[in-house]
Structures are given as structure tokens and as C-alpha cells.
Amino acid sequence: DAETFEKQKKTIADDSENKLNKLVTETQTKTHNPLHKYEAVPAFESLVDALNNFADLKNIDLIIMGTKGKTASSKITFGSNTVQVFKYVKCPVLAIPDQYDYSQPKKILDILAGEFKAEVHSLYISDFVDLSHRQLDNKKFLEESLPHARLSFVTKGVENRAKAISTYITDHKMDLLVMVNSRHSFLEDMLYKSTIDE
């Protein structure tokens, strides 16, 4: 009945809030930094809706999430929740794979570098060698935006894009991958497995 449901809901809410507060306390204790402010915010809706609503409410610049979950295995880098966030949350997302030890990024596959004077590799997967006007503009934008980074533009022939990216990361020992999520139609999602899913 309704009363039992409300009781269960309150129990779950209290447990969630306690765990969040414990996490905040542990984080503040382990990594004390006066420039950082932590706030526990419980949400009772789907992960994607909660993140989108909170990002809008607080004008969030970047969502950072760990990827350890029930689906974690040696063959899966990101679980289903993380992939859903990649695809449907309207905010930049930085996802840290489970078991990844922090190291200063020296090689980055796409954008983000100046401060570390890193190598930035831009991977273009296409059978066409010539770039379109838009791609040339993007290349120029990267060159002007990252004057202190060492830029590398690489073209690979068309194949499984996820495999091409994964192979490049392994072969060149990349530290960070940046991808722009292009919006696909519902029909495309039904018919094709996206690079982000893979």
C-alpha cells in the first residue's frame, strides 16, 4: 500500500544520504584542499535525468565520474550507466576507467593540452585523404587554440571506428581520449551500434 511504499522510499533516501555524507567526509579528510567545496546532493530519478537537471540548475562545466560498476570486467572499459551518460547528458563528461592510476597526461588523442605541453593526436578515420572545408577549419582551430601543444594529425582508412581508436590508443600509449558525441536519430540508435557504445 501507499504507506509501505513511502516508508521504503524514506529508508532508501536516508541510506543514500548517509552514504553520500560519508563519502564527502572521507574525501575532505583524504584530499583536504581549501579551494575545493563538496556538497552531497541525493536525487531520486534516472541517472541521466538527474545529471541533466543538476547540470542546468548549477550551470555545471564538467561531470567527472568513475566507471566501476556491476558490469565491470576486463573486456569492458565503461559500464552501461557511463555509456548512457556519454550519449544523453548535455554536459562534457570526464570518465575515469576502474583501476586507472593517475599520471600526468603527456599524450592526448584529440583536445586538451597547453598546461602539460602534451602531444595532441587528432585521428581522422576516412578513405578520403583530402579534408573538407569544415575539417580544415577545425584543424586550424586546433592549431590556434593549442599553441603550446605538439600537434599530430593522423588519417586512418575506414574500418571499425571503435577498434581503430582502441588500437591507436594501445599502439601510441595514449593517456586521454576526447570524443565529441554527435546526435544520432532514434532510428539509427535502433539499427546501428554507435562508436560510443563500443
C-alpha positions as CSV (number, residue, x, y, z in Angstrom):
1,D,0.0,0.0,0.0
2,A,0.9,3.7,-0.2
3,E,2.1,3.9,3.4
4,T,4.5,0.9,3.0
5,F,5.9,2.4,-0.2
6,E,6.5,5.8,1.4
7,K,8.3,4.0,4.3
8,Q,10.5,2.1,1.9
9,K,11.2,5.3,-0.1
10,K,12.3,7.1,3.1
11,T,14.5,4.2,4.2
12,I,16.3,4.2,0.8
13,A,16.5,8.0,0.8
14,D,18.1,8.1,4.3
15,D,20.6,5.3,3.4
16,S,21.5,7.2,0.2
17,E,22.0,10.4,2.1
18,N,24.2,8.7,4.8
19,K,26.4,7.1,2.2
20,L,26.8,10.4,0.3
21,N,27.7,12.3,3.5
22,K,30.2,9.6,4.5
23,L,31.8,9.9,1.0
24,V,32.1,13.7,1.3
25,T,33.7,13.4,4.8
26,E,36.2,10.7,3.6
27,T,37.1,12.8,0.5
28,Q,37.6,16.0,2.6
29,T,39.8,14.1,5.1
30,K,41.9,12.3,2.4
31,T,42.3,15.2,0.0
32,H,41.9,18.4,2.0
33,N,42.1,21.4,-0.3
34,P,40.7,24.8,0.8
35,L,39.9,25.6,-2.8
36,H,37.5,22.7,-3.1
37,K,34.0,22.7,-1.8
38,Y,31.9,19.5,-1.5
39,E,28.2,19.1,-1.4
40,A,26.1,15.9,-1.2
41,V,23.0,16.1,-3.4
42,P,20.7,13.0,-3.4
43,A,18.5,12.6,-6.4
44,F,15.5,10.2,-6.9
45,E,15.2,10.0,-10.7
46,S,17.1,8.3,-13.5
47,L,20.8,8.9,-13.7
48,V,20.6,10.8,-17.0
49,D,17.7,13.0,-15.9
50,A,19.3,13.7,-12.5
51,L,22.6,14.8,-14.2
52,N,20.9,16.9,-16.9
53,N,18.7,18.7,-14.3
54,F,21.6,19.3,-11.9
55,A,23.9,20.5,-14.7
56,D,21.2,23.0,-15.8
57,L,20.4,24.1,-12.2
58,K,24.1,24.7,-11.2
59,N,25.4,25.6,-14.7
60,I,27.9,22.7,-14.4
61,D,31.1,22.9,-16.6
62,L,32.3,19.3,-16.3
63,I,30.9,16.0,-14.9
64,I,33.6,13.6,-13.6
65,M,32.7,10.0,-12.9
66,G,34.4,6.8,-12.0
67,T,33.2,3.8,-14.1
68,K,33.4,0.9,-11.6
69,G,30.0,-0.9,-11.6
70,K,28.3,-4.2,-11.7
71,T,29.1,-4.7,-15.4
72,A,32.9,-4.1,-14.8
73,S,35.1,-6.7,-16.4
74,S,38.5,-6.8,-18.1
75,K,36.9,-6.6,-21.5
76,I,34.5,-3.7,-20.7
77,T,36.1,-0.3,-20.2
78,F,32.8,1.6,-19.4
79,G,29.6,0.2,-17.9
80,S,26.1,0.8,-19.3
81,N,25.5,3.7,-16.9
82,T,28.6,5.5,-18.1
83,V,27.7,5.0,-21.8
84,Q,24.2,6.4,-21.1
85,V,25.8,9.5,-19.6
86,F,28.1,9.9,-22.6
87,K,25.2,9.7,-25.0
88,Y,22.5,11.6,-23.3
89,V,23.8,14.0,-20.8
90,K,24.1,17.5,-22.2
91,C,27.4,18.4,-20.5
92,P,31.1,17.5,-21.0
93,V,31.9,14.2,-19.2
94,L,35.3,13.0,-17.9
95,A,35.1,9.3,-17.2
96,I,37.9,7.5,-15.3
97,P,38.2,3.8,-16.0
98,D,38.4,1.5,-13.0
99,Q,41.9,0.6,-11.9
100,Y,43.4,3.6,-13.8
101,D,46.2,5.2,-11.9
102,Y,46.6,8.9,-12.3
103,S,49.6,10.1,-14.4
104,Q,50.2,13.5,-15.9
105,P,48.7,13.4,-19.4
106,K,51.6,13.5,-21.9
107,K,49.8,12.1,-24.9
108,I,46.2,13.0,-25.7
109,L,44.0,11.7,-28.6
110,D,42.2,14.9,-29.7
111,I,42.0,18.1,-27.5
112,L,43.3,19.4,-24.1
113,A,46.9,20.1,-23.6
114,G,48.7,23.5,-23.2
115,E,49.4,23.2,-19.5
116,F,51.1,19.9,-19.8
117,K,52.9,20.7,-23.1
118,A,51.4,17.4,-24.3
119,E,51.3,15.8,-27.6
120,V,47.8,16.1,-29.2
121,H,46.9,13.4,-31.7
122,S,43.9,14.1,-33.9
123,L,42.7,10.9,-35.5
124,Y,40.7,11.1,-38.8
125,I,39.1,7.9,-39.9
126,S,38.3,8.1,-43.6
127,D,39.2,6.7,-47.0
128,F,39.3,10.3,-48.3
129,V,42.8,11.9,-47.9
130,D,41.6,15.4,-48.6
131,L,39.8,17.3,-45.8
132,S,36.6,19.2,-46.3
133,H,36.4,23.0,-45.7
134,R,34.8,22.3,-42.3
135,Q,37.6,19.9,-41.3
136,L,40.3,22.3,-42.5
137,D,38.6,25.0,-40.2
138,N,38.6,22.5,-37.3
139,K,42.3,21.8,-37.9
140,K,43.1,25.5,-38.0
141,F,41.1,26.0,-34.8
142,L,43.1,23.2,-33.0
143,E,46.4,24.8,-34.2
144,E,45.4,28.2,-33.0
145,S,43.8,27.0,-29.7
146,L,46.8,24.8,-28.7
147,P,49.9,26.9,-29.5
148,H,51.9,25.2,-26.8
149,A,51.0,21.6,-27.6
150,R,52.7,19.4,-30.1
151,L,50.0,18.6,-32.6
152,S,49.8,15.5,-34.8
153,F,47.1,14.9,-37.4
154,V,46.7,11.2,-38.4
155,T,44.4,9.7,-41.1
156,K,43.4,6.1,-40.9
157,G,41.4,4.1,-43.6
158,V,37.7,3.3,-42.8
159,E,37.3,0.3,-40.6
160,N,35.5,-0.4,-37.3
161,R,35.9,3.1,-35.7
162,A,35.9,1.8,-32.1
163,K,38.6,-0.8,-33.0
164,A,40.7,1.9,-34.8
165,I,40.6,4.2,-31.8
166,S,41.3,1.4,-29.4
167,T,44.3,0.2,-31.5
168,Y,45.7,3.7,-31.8
169,I,45.4,4.2,-28.0
170,T,47.3,1.0,-27.4
171,D,50.0,1.4,-30.1
172,H,50.8,5.0,-29.1
173,K,50.2,4.7,-25.3
174,M,47.6,7.5,-25.2
175,D,46.8,9.0,-21.7
176,L,43.4,10.7,-22.5
177,L,40.8,10.3,-25.2
178,V,38.4,13.1,-26.1
179,M,35.4,12.4,-28.3
180,V,32.5,14.7,-29.4
181,N,29.2,12.9,-29.2
182,S,27.2,13.6,-32.4
183,R,23.5,13.3,-32.1
184,H,22.0,10.3,-33.9
185,S,18.4,9.7,-34.6
186,F,16.3,7.2,-32.7
187,L,16.2,5.0,-35.8
188,E,20.0,5.0,-36.1
189,D,20.3,4.0,-32.5
190,M,17.9,1.1,-33.1
191,L,19.7,-0.1,-36.3
192,Y,23.4,0.6,-35.6
193,K,25.7,0.2,-32.6
194,S,27.4,3.5,-32.1
195,T,31.2,4.1,-31.6
196,I,30.4,5.4,-28.1
197,D,28.6,2.1,-27.2
198,E,31.6,0.1,-28.5
